[in-house]
């Protein structure tokens, strides 16, 4: 992503991703790059539950990777 700058650059996040069948895709600490965005590559044609935690705040969302679904999600906000 060029020209965009997220608010939390170079920060650690706990990232948890589970598919609709309950399979854990990812459960680990990740560090956002200098642009502040976490880049994810997920299998096509599936639905996922995403949970991101940082500094006591959590963002949760259901995302899918079907044709026509958005590929850039900027609406997940960390909340108390």
PyMOL Python script that loads the backbone (N, CA, C, O; Angstrom):
from pymol import cmd

cmd.read_pdbstr("""\
ATOM      1  N   UNK A   1       0.855  -1.172   0.000  1.00  0.00           N
ATOM      2  CA  UNK A   1       0.000   0.000   0.000  1.00  0.00           C
ATOM      3  C   UNK A   1       0.897   1.231   0.000  1.00  0.00           C
ATOM      4  O   UNK A   1       1.738   1.405   0.882  1.00  0.00           O
ATOM      5  N   UNK A   2       0.711   2.046  -0.966  1.00  0.00           N
ATOM      6  CA  UNK A   2       1.484   3.278  -1.019  1.00  0.00           C
ATOM      7  C   UNK A   2       0.576   4.455  -0.732  1.00  0.00           C
ATOM      8  O   UNK A   2      -0.590   4.458  -1.126  1.00  0.00           O
ATOM      9  N   UNK A   3       1.095   5.433  -0.061  1.00  0.00           N
ATOM     10  CA  UNK A   3       0.330   6.641   0.208  1.00  0.00           C
ATOM     11  C   UNK A   3      -0.567   6.576   1.420  1.00  0.00           C
ATOM     12  O   UNK A   3      -1.159   7.591   1.788  1.00  0.00           O
ATOM     13  N   UNK A   4      -0.694   5.429   2.056  1.00  0.00           N
ATOM     14  CA  UNK A   4      -1.537   5.306   3.245  1.00  0.00           C
ATOM     15  C   UNK A   4      -0.648   5.138   4.470  1.00  0.00           C
ATOM     16  O   UNK A   4       0.413   4.516   4.400  1.00  0.00           O
ATOM     17  N   UNK A   5      -1.088   5.695   5.589  1.00  0.00           N
ATOM     18  CA  UNK A   5      -0.326   5.566   6.819  1.00  0.00           C
ATOM     19  C   UNK A   5      -1.270   5.223   7.962  1.00  0.00           C
ATOM     20  O   UNK A   5      -2.141   6.019   8.310  1.00  0.00           O
ATOM     21  N   UNK A   6      -1.099   4.039   8.547  1.00  0.00           N
ATOM     22  CA  UNK A   6      -1.880   3.640   9.706  1.00  0.00           C
ATOM     23  C   UNK A   6      -1.351   4.315  10.962  1.00  0.00           C
ATOM     24  O   UNK A   6      -0.234   4.832  10.977  1.00  0.00           O
ATOM     25  N   UNK A   7      -2.155   4.308  12.004  1.00  0.00           N
ATOM     26  CA  UNK A   7      -1.788   5.000  13.241  1.00  0.00           C
ATOM     27  C   UNK A   7      -0.788   4.244  14.097  1.00  0.00           C
ATOM     28  O   UNK A   7      -0.047   4.864  14.859  1.00  0.00           O
ATOM     29  N   UNK A   8      -0.745   2.919  13.993  1.00  0.00           N
ATOM     30  CA  UNK A   8       0.083   2.123  14.892  1.00  0.00           C
ATOM     31  C   UNK A   8       1.196   1.411  14.118  1.00  0.00           C
ATOM     32  O   UNK A   8       1.142   0.199  13.907  1.00  0.00           O
ATOM     33  N   UNK A   9       2.185   2.168  13.707  1.00  0.00           N
ATOM     34  CA  UNK A   9       3.325   1.629  12.969  1.00  0.00           C
ATOM     35  C   UNK A   9       4.310   0.973  13.922  1.00  0.00           C
ATOM     36  O   UNK A   9       4.530   1.453  15.035  1.00  0.00           O
ATOM     37  N   UNK A  10       4.897  -0.121  13.478  1.00  0.00           N
ATOM     38  CA  UNK A  10       5.941  -0.828  14.223  1.00  0.00           C
ATOM     39  C   UNK A  10       5.496  -1.233  15.632  1.00  0.00           C
ATOM     40  O   UNK A  10       6.268  -1.139  16.587  1.00  0.00           O
ATOM     41  N   UNK A  11       4.260  -1.680  15.748  1.00  0.00           N
ATOM     42  CA  UNK A  11       3.703  -2.115  17.034  1.00  0.00           C
ATOM     43  C   UNK A  11       3.397  -3.607  16.978  1.00  0.00           C
ATOM     44  O   UNK A  11       3.128  -4.152  15.908  1.00  0.00           O
ATOM     45  N   UNK A  12       3.440  -4.271  18.144  1.00  0.00           N
ATOM     46  CA  UNK A  12       3.117  -5.688  18.227  1.00  0.00           C
ATOM     47  C   UNK A  12       1.630  -5.901  18.493  1.00  0.00           C
ATOM     48  O   UNK A  12       1.015  -5.194  19.292  1.00  0.00           O
ATOM     49  N   UNK A  13       1.074  -6.884  17.809  1.00  0.00           N
ATOM     50  CA  UNK A  13      -0.323  -7.249  17.933  1.00  0.00           C
ATOM     51  C   UNK A  13      -0.438  -8.754  18.090  1.00  0.00           C
ATOM     52  O   UNK A  13       0.337  -9.501  17.491  1.00  0.00           O
ATOM     53  N   UNK A  14      -1.399  -9.209  18.891  1.00  0.00           N
ATOM     54  CA  UNK A  14      -1.734 -10.617  18.920  1.00  0.00           C
ATOM     55  C   UNK A  14      -2.805 -10.821  17.855  1.00  0.00           C
ATOM     56  O   UNK A  14      -3.862 -10.192  17.906  1.00  0.00           O
ATOM     57  N   UNK A  15      -2.537 -11.688  16.904  1.00  0.00           N
ATOM     58  CA  UNK A  15      -3.429 -11.916  15.775  1.00  0.00           C
ATOM     59  C   UNK A  15      -3.960 -13.334  15.835  1.00  0.00           C
ATOM     60  O   UNK A  15      -3.187 -14.291  15.880  1.00  0.00           O
ATOM     61  N   UNK A  16      -5.307 -13.476  15.835  1.00  0.00           N
ATOM     62  CA  UNK A  16      -5.950 -14.780  15.852  1.00  0.00           C
ATOM     63  C   UNK A  16      -6.916 -14.848  14.677  1.00  0.00           C
ATOM     64  O   UNK A  16      -7.780 -13.985  14.521  1.00  0.00           O
ATOM     65  N   UNK A  17      -6.763 -15.879  13.855  1.00  0.00           N
ATOM     66  CA  UNK A  17      -7.648 -16.075  12.698  1.00  0.00           C
ATOM     67  C   UNK A  17      -8.139 -17.514  12.710  1.00  0.00           C
ATOM     68  O   UNK A  17      -7.356 -18.460  12.806  1.00  0.00           O
ATOM     69  N   UNK A  18      -9.469 -17.655  12.611  1.00  0.00           N
ATOM     70  CA  UNK A  18     -10.096 -18.969  12.601  1.00  0.00           C
ATOM     71  C   UNK A  18     -11.059 -19.033  11.424  1.00  0.00           C
ATOM     72  O   UNK A  18     -11.766 -18.063  11.152  1.00  0.00           O
ATOM     73  N   UNK A  19     -11.096 -20.175  10.715  1.00  0.00           N
ATOM     74  CA  UNK A  19     -12.037 -20.287   9.604  1.00  0.00           C
ATOM     75  C   UNK A  19     -13.406 -20.728  10.110  1.00  0.00           C
ATOM     76  O   UNK A  19     -13.573 -21.001  11.298  1.00  0.00           O
ATOM     77  N   UNK A  20     -14.380 -20.799   9.214  1.00  0.00           N
ATOM     78  CA  UNK A  20     -15.760 -21.114   9.596  1.00  0.00           C
ATOM     79  C   UNK A  20     -15.909 -22.519  10.151  1.00  0.00           C
ATOM     80  O   UNK A  20     -16.897 -22.813  10.825  1.00  0.00           O
ATOM     81  N   UNK A  21     -14.942 -23.398   9.879  1.00  0.00           N
ATOM     82  CA  UNK A  21     -14.980 -24.769  10.391  1.00  0.00           C
ATOM     83  C   UNK A  21     -14.286 -24.904  11.737  1.00  0.00           C
ATOM     84  O   UNK A  21     -14.222 -26.005  12.286  1.00  0.00           O
ATOM     85  N   UNK A  22     -13.765 -23.809  12.282  1.00  0.00           N
ATOM     86  CA  UNK A  22     -13.103 -23.829  13.573  1.00  0.00           C
ATOM     87  C   UNK A  22     -11.617 -24.128  13.504  1.00  0.00           C
ATOM     88  O   UNK A  22     -10.973 -24.315  14.537  1.00  0.00           O
ATOM     89  N   UNK A  23     -11.064 -24.175  12.292  1.00  0.00           N
ATOM     90  CA  UNK A  23      -9.629 -24.400  12.138  1.00  0.00           C
ATOM     91  C   UNK A  23      -8.865 -23.100  12.390  1.00  0.00           C
ATOM     92  O   UNK A  23      -9.178 -22.066  11.801  1.00  0.00           O
ATOM     93  N   UNK A  24      -7.875 -23.158  13.256  1.00  0.00           N
ATOM     94  CA  UNK A  24      -7.059 -21.980  13.542  1.00  0.00           C
ATOM     95  C   UNK A  24      -6.064 -21.802  12.401  1.00  0.00           C
ATOM     96  O   UNK A  24      -5.248 -22.682  12.130  1.00  0.00           O
ATOM     97  N   UNK A  25      -6.143 -20.656  11.740  1.00  0.00           N
ATOM     98  CA  UNK A  25      -5.270 -20.330  10.612  1.00  0.00           C
ATOM     99  C   UNK A  25      -3.999 -19.647  11.118  1.00  0.00           C
ATOM    100  O   UNK A  25      -2.899 -19.906  10.631  1.00  0.00           O
ATOM    101  N   UNK A  26      -4.179 -18.778  12.096  1.00  0.00           N
ATOM    102  CA  UNK A  26      -3.032 -18.052  12.642  1.00  0.00           C
ATOM    103  C   UNK A  26      -3.336 -17.672  14.081  1.00  0.00           C
ATOM    104  O   UNK A  26      -4.447 -17.249  14.399  1.00  0.00           O
ATOM    105  N   UNK A  27      -2.349 -17.825  14.943  1.00  0.00           N
ATOM    106  CA  UNK A  27      -2.464 -17.434  16.343  1.00  0.00           C
ATOM    107  C   UNK A  27      -1.057 -17.077  16.809  1.00  0.00           C
ATOM    108  O   UNK A  27      -0.332 -17.926  17.329  1.00  0.00           O
ATOM    109  N   UNK A  28      -0.678 -15.822  16.621  1.00  0.00           N
ATOM    110  CA  UNK A  28       0.688 -15.411  16.935  1.00  0.00           C
ATOM    111  C   UNK A  28       0.798 -13.895  17.073  1.00  0.00           C
ATOM    112  O   UNK A  28      -0.104 -13.144  16.701  1.00  0.00           O
ATOM    113  N   UNK A  29       1.920 -13.482  17.614  1.00  0.00           N
ATOM    114  CA  UNK A  29       2.239 -12.059  17.690  1.00  0.00           C
ATOM    115  C   UNK A  29       2.798 -11.633  16.334  1.00  0.00           C
ATOM    116  O   UNK A  29       3.630 -12.326  15.748  1.00  0.00           O
ATOM    117  N   UNK A  30       2.334 -10.491  15.849  1.00  0.00           N
ATOM    118  CA  UNK A  30       2.851  -9.917  14.604  1.00  0.00           C
ATOM    119  C   UNK A  30       3.203  -8.460  14.879  1.00  0.00           C
ATOM    120  O   UNK A  30       2.659  -7.843  15.795  1.00  0.00           O
ATOM    121  N   UNK A  31       4.105  -7.924  14.090  1.00  0.00           N
ATOM    122  CA  UNK A  31       4.488  -6.521  14.207  1.00  0.00           C
ATOM    123  C   UNK A  31       4.066  -5.794  12.950  1.00  0.00           C
ATOM    124  O   UNK A  31       4.380  -6.219  11.838  1.00  0.00           O
ATOM    125  N   UNK A  32       3.353  -4.696  13.130  1.00  0.00           N
ATOM    126  CA  UNK A  32       2.949  -3.903  11.966  1.00  0.00           C
ATOM    127  C   UNK A  32       4.191  -3.246  11.363  1.00  0.00           C
ATOM    128  O   UNK A  32       5.089  -2.828  12.094  1.00  0.00           O
ATOM    129  N   UNK A  33       4.243  -3.154  10.035  1.00  0.00           N
ATOM    130  CA  UNK A  33       5.379  -2.484   9.402  1.00  0.00           C
ATOM    131  C   UNK A  33       5.280  -0.961   9.564  1.00  0.00           C
ATOM    132  O   UNK A  33       4.374  -0.462  10.231  1.00  0.00           O
ATOM    133  N   UNK A  34       6.195  -0.246   8.964  1.00  0.00           N
ATOM    134  CA  UNK A  34       6.262   1.209   9.131  1.00  0.00           C
ATOM    135  C   UNK A  34       5.042   1.939   8.577  1.00  0.00           C
ATOM    136  O   UNK A  34       4.812   3.097   8.927  1.00  0.00           O
ATOM    137  N   UNK A  35       4.249   1.283   7.715  1.00  0.00           N
ATOM    138  CA  UNK A  35       3.032   1.937   7.213  1.00  0.00           C
ATOM    139  C   UNK A  35       1.843   1.741   8.159  1.00  0.00           C
ATOM    140  O   UNK A  35       0.779   2.320   7.941  1.00  0.00           O
ATOM    141  N   UNK A  36       2.017   0.927   9.207  1.00  0.00           N
ATOM    142  CA  UNK A  36       0.983   0.760  10.221  1.00  0.00           C
ATOM    143  C   UNK A  36      -0.119  -0.231   9.874  1.00  0.00           C
ATOM    144  O   UNK A  36      -1.068  -0.372  10.645  1.00  0.00           O
ATOM    145  N   UNK A  37      -0.027  -0.920   8.744  1.00  0.00           N
ATOM    146  CA  UNK A  37      -1.053  -1.872   8.326  1.00  0.00           C
ATOM    147  C   UNK A  37      -0.515  -3.294   8.434  1.00  0.00           C
ATOM    148  O   UNK A  37       0.646  -3.550   8.118  1.00  0.00           O
ATOM    149  N   UNK A  38      -1.365  -4.219   8.881  1.00  0.00           N
ATOM    150  CA  UNK A  38      -1.004  -5.632   8.934  1.00  0.00           C
ATOM    151  C   UNK A  38      -1.474  -6.262   7.628  1.00  0.00           C
ATOM    152  O   UNK A  38      -2.650  -6.174   7.273  1.00  0.00           O
ATOM    153  N   UNK A  39      -0.556  -6.892   6.927  1.00  0.00           N
ATOM    154  CA  UNK A  39      -0.854  -7.507   5.636  1.00  0.00           C
ATOM    155  C   UNK A  39      -1.137  -8.982   5.837  1.00  0.00           C
ATOM    156  O   UNK A  39      -0.287  -9.707   6.355  1.00  0.00           O
ATOM    157  N   UNK A  40      -2.322  -9.445   5.434  1.00  0.00           N
ATOM    158  CA  UNK A  40      -2.697 -10.853   5.588  1.00  0.00           C
ATOM    159  C   UNK A  40      -2.955 -11.476   4.225  1.00  0.00           C
ATOM    160  O   UNK A  40      -3.517 -10.842   3.332  1.00  0.00           O
ATOM    161  N   UNK A  41      -2.541 -12.713   4.080  1.00  0.00           N
ATOM    162  CA  UNK A  41      -2.871 -13.504   2.888  1.00  0.00           C
ATOM    163  C   UNK A  41      -3.668 -14.693   3.380  1.00  0.00           C
ATOM    164  O   UNK A  41      -3.146 -15.546   4.098  1.00  0.00           O
ATOM    165  N   UNK A  42      -4.948 -14.752   2.991  1.00  0.00           N
ATOM    166  CA  UNK A  42      -5.839 -15.805   3.459  1.00  0.00           C
ATOM    167  C   UNK A  42      -6.324 -16.642   2.279  1.00  0.00           C
ATOM    168  O   UNK A  42      -6.414 -16.141   1.159  1.00  0.00           O
ATOM    169  N   UNK A  43      -6.639 -17.926   2.527  1.00  0.00           N
ATOM    170  CA  UNK A  43      -7.143 -18.785   1.450  1.00  0.00           C
ATOM    171  C   UNK A  43      -8.412 -18.208   0.808  1.00  0.00           C
ATOM    172  O   UNK A  43      -9.249 -17.605   1.479  1.00  0.00           O
ATOM    173  N   UNK A  44      -8.522 -18.405  -0.462  1.00  0.00           N
ATOM    174  CA  UNK A  44      -9.650 -17.899  -1.245  1.00  0.00           C
ATOM    175  C   UNK A  44     -10.936 -18.680  -0.942  1.00  0.00           C
ATOM    176  O   UNK A  44     -10.894 -19.853  -0.573  1.00  0.00           O
ATOM    177  N   UNK A  45     -12.071 -18.004  -1.107  1.00  0.00           N
ATOM    178  CA  UNK A  45     -13.409 -18.598  -1.017  1.00  0.00           C
ATOM    179  C   UNK A  45     -13.725 -19.186   0.356  1.00  0.00           C
ATOM    180  O   UNK A  45     -14.292 -20.273   0.465  1.00  0.00           O
ATOM    181  N   UNK A  46     -13.349 -18.451   1.399  1.00  0.00           N
ATOM    182  CA  UNK A  46     -13.635 -18.878   2.769  1.00  0.00           C
ATOM    183  C   UNK A  46     -14.069 -17.681   3.609  1.00  0.00           C
ATOM    184  O   UNK A  46     -13.902 -16.528   3.212  1.00  0.00           O
ATOM    185  N   UNK A  47     -14.628 -17.984   4.778  1.00  0.00           N
ATOM    186  CA  UNK A  47     -15.010 -16.968   5.758  1.00  0.00           C
ATOM    187  C   UNK A  47     -14.165 -17.182   7.014  1.00  0.00           C
ATOM    188  O   UNK A  47     -13.922 -18.315   7.428  1.00  0.00           O
ATOM    189  N   UNK A  48     -13.724 -16.077   7.608  1.00  0.00           N
ATOM    190  CA  UNK A  48     -12.832 -16.134   8.760  1.00  0.00           C
ATOM    191  C   UNK A  48     -13.313 -15.203   9.866  1.00  0.00           C
ATOM    192  O   UNK A  48     -13.922 -14.166   9.605  1.00  0.00           O
ATOM    193  N   UNK A  49     -13.032 -15.589  11.091  1.00  0.00           N
ATOM    194  CA  UNK A  49     -13.218 -14.716  12.247  1.00  0.00           C
ATOM    195  C   UNK A  49     -11.824 -14.198  12.609  1.00  0.00           C
ATOM    196  O   UNK A  49     -10.910 -14.987  12.850  1.00  0.00           O
ATOM    197  N   UNK A  50     -11.666 -12.885  12.647  1.00  0.00           N
ATOM    198  CA  UNK A  50     -10.376 -12.252  12.911  1.00  0.00           C
ATOM    199  C   UNK A  50     -10.457 -11.534  14.258  1.00  0.00           C
ATOM    200  O   UNK A  50     -11.432 -10.840  14.546  1.00  0.00           O
ATOM    201  N   UNK A  51      -9.425 -11.709  15.073  1.00  0.00           N
ATOM    202  CA  UNK A  51      -9.332 -10.996  16.348  1.00  0.00           C
ATOM    203  C   UNK A  51      -7.920 -10.430  16.465  1.00  0.00           C
ATOM    204  O   UNK A  51      -6.935 -11.161  16.361  1.00  0.00           O
ATOM    205  N   UNK A  52      -7.837  -9.131  16.681  1.00  0.00           N
ATOM    206  CA  UNK A  52      -6.560  -8.443  16.827  1.00  0.00           C
ATOM    207  C   UNK A  52      -6.554  -7.760  18.189  1.00  0.00           C
ATOM    208  O   UNK A  52      -7.500  -7.050  18.534  1.00  0.00           O
ATOM    209  N   UNK A  53      -5.485  -7.973  18.970  1.00  0.00           N
ATOM    210  CA  UNK A  53      -5.369  -7.364  20.291  1.00  0.00           C
ATOM    211  C   UNK A  53      -4.083  -6.549  20.374  1.00  0.00           C
ATOM    212  O   UNK A  53      -3.035  -6.960  19.876  1.00  0.00           O
ATOM    213  N   UNK A  54      -4.183  -5.397  21.008  1.00  0.00           N
ATOM    214  CA  UNK A  54      -3.005  -4.550  21.238  1.00  0.00           C
ATOM    215  C   UNK A  54      -3.262  -3.657  22.445  1.00  0.00           C
ATOM    216  O   UNK A  54      -4.269  -2.951  22.500  1.00  0.00           O
ATOM    217  N   UNK A  55      -2.364  -3.690  23.393  1.00  0.00           N
ATOM    218  CA  UNK A  55      -2.388  -2.787  24.539  1.00  0.00           C
ATOM    219  C   UNK A  55      -3.742  -2.789  25.257  1.00  0.00           C
ATOM    220  O   UNK A  55      -4.262  -1.736  25.625  1.00  0.00           O
ATOM    221  N   UNK A  56      -4.306  -3.994  25.450  1.00  0.00           N
ATOM    222  CA  UNK A  56      -5.571  -4.115  26.165  1.00  0.00           C
ATOM    223  C   UNK A  56      -6.814  -3.819  25.348  1.00  0.00           C
ATOM    224  O   UNK A  56      -7.924  -3.874  25.877  1.00  0.00           O
ATOM    225  N   UNK A  57      -6.651  -3.508  24.074  1.00  0.00           N
ATOM    226  CA  UNK A  57      -7.788  -3.215  23.198  1.00  0.00           C
ATOM    227  C   UNK A  57      -7.929  -4.327  22.169  1.00  0.00           C
ATOM    228  O   UNK A  57      -6.950  -4.971  21.790  1.00  0.00           O
ATOM    229  N   UNK A  58      -9.176  -4.545  21.718  1.00  0.00           N
ATOM    230  CA  UNK A  58      -9.470  -5.656  20.813  1.00  0.00           C
ATOM    231  C   UNK A  58     -10.294  -5.162  19.627  1.00  0.00           C
ATOM    232  O   UNK A  58     -11.176  -4.315  19.772  1.00  0.00           O
ATOM    233  N   UNK A  59      -9.988  -5.706  18.459  1.00  0.00           N
ATOM    234  CA  UNK A  59     -10.806  -5.522  17.260  1.00  0.00           C
ATOM    235  C   UNK A  59     -11.192  -6.911  16.778  1.00  0.00           C
ATOM    236  O   UNK A  59     -10.330  -7.780  16.638  1.00  0.00           O
ATOM    237  N   UNK A  60     -12.482  -7.133  16.520  1.00  0.00           N
ATOM    238  CA  UNK A  60     -12.959  -8.418  16.012  1.00  0.00           C
ATOM    239  C   UNK A  60     -13.838  -8.171  14.800  1.00  0.00           C
ATOM    240  O   UNK A  60     -14.598  -7.205  14.746  1.00  0.00           O
ATOM    241  N   UNK A  61     -13.717  -9.070  13.826  1.00  0.00           N
ATOM    242  CA  UNK A  61     -14.520  -8.933  12.623  1.00  0.00           C
ATOM    243  C   UNK A  61     -14.586 -10.259  11.892  1.00  0.00           C
ATOM    244  O   UNK A  61     -13.693 -11.097  12.016  1.00  0.00           O
ATOM    245  N   UNK A  62     -15.646 -10.436  11.133  1.00  0.00           N
ATOM    246  CA  UNK A  62     -15.759 -11.572  10.237  1.00  0.00           C
ATOM    247  C   UNK A  62     -15.371 -11.063   8.853  1.00  0.00           C
ATOM    248  O   UNK A  62     -15.897 -10.051   8.389  1.00  0.00           O
ATOM    249  N   UNK A  63     -14.446 -11.767   8.193  1.00  0.00           N
ATOM    250  CA  UNK A  63     -14.004 -11.405   6.852  1.00  0.00           C
ATOM    251  C   UNK A  63     -14.157 -12.608   5.941  1.00  0.00           C
ATOM    252  O   UNK A  63     -14.080 -13.752   6.390  1.00  0.00           O
ATOM    253  N   UNK A  64     -14.375 -12.347   4.656  1.00  0.00           N
ATOM    254  CA  UNK A  64     -14.445 -13.437   3.693  1.00  0.00           C
ATOM    255  C   UNK A  64     -13.603 -13.106   2.474  1.00  0.00           C
ATOM    256  O   UNK A  64     -13.279 -11.949   2.209  1.00  0.00           O
ATOM    257  N   UNK A  65     -13.258 -14.153   1.743  1.00  0.00           N
ATOM    258  CA  UNK A  65     -12.348 -14.010   0.610  1.00  0.00           C
ATOM    259  C   UNK A  65     -12.979 -14.519  -0.684  1.00  0.00           C
ATOM    260  O   UNK A  65     -12.296 -15.091  -1.534  1.00  0.00           O
ATOM    261  N   UNK A  66     -14.273 -14.310  -0.823  1.00  0.00           N
ATOM    262  CA  UNK A  66     -14.965 -14.717  -2.045  1.00  0.00           C
ATOM    263  C   UNK A  66     -14.810 -13.639  -3.113  1.00  0.00           C
ATOM    264  O   UNK A  66     -14.493 -12.490  -2.804  1.00  0.00           O
ATOM    265  N   UNK A  67     -15.035 -14.012  -4.362  1.00  0.00           N
ATOM    266  CA  UNK A  67     -14.931 -13.050  -5.451  1.00  0.00           C
ATOM    267  C   UNK A  67     -15.856 -11.865  -5.176  1.00  0.00           C
ATOM    268  O   UNK A  67     -17.024 -12.048  -4.831  1.00  0.00           O
ATOM    269  N   UNK A  68     -15.335 -10.672  -5.327  1.00  0.00           N
ATOM    270  CA  UNK A  68     -16.111  -9.457  -5.082  1.00  0.00           C
ATOM    271  C   UNK A  68     -15.969  -8.910  -3.667  1.00  0.00           C
ATOM    272  O   UNK A  68     -16.369  -7.777  -3.404  1.00  0.00           O
ATOM    273  N   UNK A  69     -15.400  -9.704  -2.746  1.00  0.00           N
ATOM    274  CA  UNK A  69     -15.179  -9.209  -1.384  1.00  0.00           C
ATOM    275  C   UNK A  69     -14.048  -8.186  -1.390  1.00  0.00           C
ATOM    276  O   UNK A  69     -13.132  -8.285  -2.207  1.00  0.00           O
ATOM    277  N   UNK A  70     -14.100  -7.199  -0.485  1.00  0.00           N
ATOM    278  CA  UNK A  70     -13.022  -6.207  -0.424  1.00  0.00           C
ATOM    279  C   UNK A  70     -11.691  -6.858  -0.046  1.00  0.00           C
ATOM    280  O   UNK A  70     -11.651  -7.819   0.722  1.00  0.00           O
ATOM    281  N   UNK A  71     -10.618  -6.323  -0.592  1.00  0.00           N
ATOM    282  CA  UNK A  71      -9.293  -6.867  -0.307  1.00  0.00           C
ATOM    283  C   UNK A  71      -8.478  -5.950   0.601  1.00  0.00           C
ATOM    284  O   UNK A  71      -7.382  -6.314   1.028  1.00  0.00           O
ATOM    285  N   UNK A  72      -8.997  -4.783   0.894  1.00  0.00           N
ATOM    286  CA  UNK A  72      -8.324  -3.860   1.798  1.00  0.00           C
ATOM    287  C   UNK A  72      -9.327  -3.448   2.869  1.00  0.00           C
ATOM    288  O   UNK A  72     -10.265  -2.699   2.596  1.00  0.00           O
ATOM    289  N   UNK A  73      -9.128  -3.936   4.074  1.00  0.00           N
ATOM    290  CA  UNK A  73     -10.053  -3.671   5.178  1.00  0.00           C
ATOM    291  C   UNK A  73      -9.406  -2.636   6.104  1.00  0.00           C
ATOM    292  O   UNK A  73      -8.347  -2.887   6.680  1.00  0.00           O
ATOM    293  N   UNK A  74     -10.033  -1.503   6.238  1.00  0.00           N
ATOM    294  CA  UNK A  74      -9.490  -0.448   7.098  1.00  0.00           C
ATOM    295  C   UNK A  74     -10.497  -0.027   8.170  1.00  0.00           C
ATOM    296  O   UNK A  74     -10.362   1.039   8.771  1.00  0.00           O
ATOM    297  N   UNK A  75     -11.505  -0.870   8.404  1.00  0.00           N
ATOM    298  CA  UNK A  75     -12.567  -0.499   9.324  1.00  0.00           C
ATOM    299  C   UNK A  75     -12.466  -1.149  10.695  1.00  0.00           C
ATOM    300  O   UNK A  75     -13.265  -0.837  11.578  1.00  0.00           O
ATOM    301  N   UNK A  76     -11.505  -2.043  10.897  1.00  0.00           N
ATOM    302  CA  UNK A  76     -11.361  -2.680  12.210  1.00  0.00           C
ATOM    303  C   UNK A  76     -10.709  -1.704  13.173  1.00  0.00           C
ATOM    304  O   UNK A  76      -9.595  -1.237  12.937  1.00  0.00           O
ATOM    305  N   UNK A  77     -11.412  -1.396  14.268  1.00  0.00           N
ATOM    306  CA  UNK A  77     -10.909  -0.429  15.244  1.00  0.00           C
ATOM    307  C   UNK A  77     -10.709  -1.120  16.580  1.00  0.00           C
ATOM    308  O   UNK A  77     -11.568  -1.875  17.035  1.00  0.00           O
ATOM    309  N   UNK A  78      -9.574  -0.859  17.202  1.00  0.00           N
ATOM    310  CA  UNK A  78      -9.287  -1.390  18.527  1.00  0.00           C
ATOM    311  C   UNK A  78     -10.151  -0.665  19.556  1.00  0.00           C
ATOM    312  O   UNK A  78     -10.145   0.562  19.648  1.00  0.00           O
ATOM    313  N   UNK A  79     -10.895  -1.463  20.330  1.00  0.00           N
ATOM    314  CA  UNK A  79     -11.801  -0.900  21.332  1.00  0.00           C
ATOM    315  C   UNK A  79     -11.515  -1.551  22.677  1.00  0.00           C
ATOM    316  O   UNK A  79     -10.977  -2.657  22.738  1.00  0.00           O
ATOM    317  N   UNK A  80     -11.876  -0.865  23.749  1.00  0.00           N
ATOM    318  CA  UNK A  80     -11.710  -1.402  25.107  1.00  0.00           C
ATOM    319  C   UNK A  80     -12.736  -2.469  25.353  1.00  0.00           C
ATOM    320  O   UNK A  80     -12.772  -3.053  26.437  1.00  0.00           O
TER     321      UNK A  80
END
""", "prot")
cmd.dss("prot")
cmd.show_as("cartoon", "prot")
cmd.util.cbc("prot")
cmd.orient("prot")
